Amino acid sequence: MRAVFVLMMALALAGCSKLTEANYAKLKTGMTIEEIEAVIGSADKCEETLGFRACEWGSEEKYIRVKYLGEKAISLSKKGLN
């Protein structure tokens, strides 16, 4: 049972490891959703309104947020990255 817990924690931390300053620096406006996801993985949540999409990776304390118009990133923001 303990081995399963350790494995689950390792997998959870591996997903968070993509939220770094180094990976954020690779993101650029104009990138497609697929290009962004190739760097930091699938978003934890996305919302769409009037042709805009806002996606977030992480939590309130540590995140990367990307806003898209159509298929292209138009805004990038971050908080708490190492």
LINJONOR-V623982 format. One line per field, one symbol per residue. ss: DSSP state (~ for helix, > for strand, _ for the rest). phi: phi as a letter, one per 20 degrees, with the letter a starting at -180 (. if undefined). psi: psi as a letter, one per 40 degrees, with the letter a starting at -180 (. if undefined). Layout:
ss->???
phi->???
psi->???
This chain:
ss->_~~~~~~~~~~~~~~~____~~~~~~_____>~~~~~~~~____>>>>>__>>>>>>>____>>>>>>>__>>>>>>>>___
phi->.fffffffffffffffffecgfffffecfnfegfffffednfffbcccblndcdccdocfebbcccdddmddfdbcbbbmfd
psi->ddddddddddddddddeegidddddehiieiidddddddeaiidiiihhfeihhihhaaddhihhhhihbehhehhiihfi.
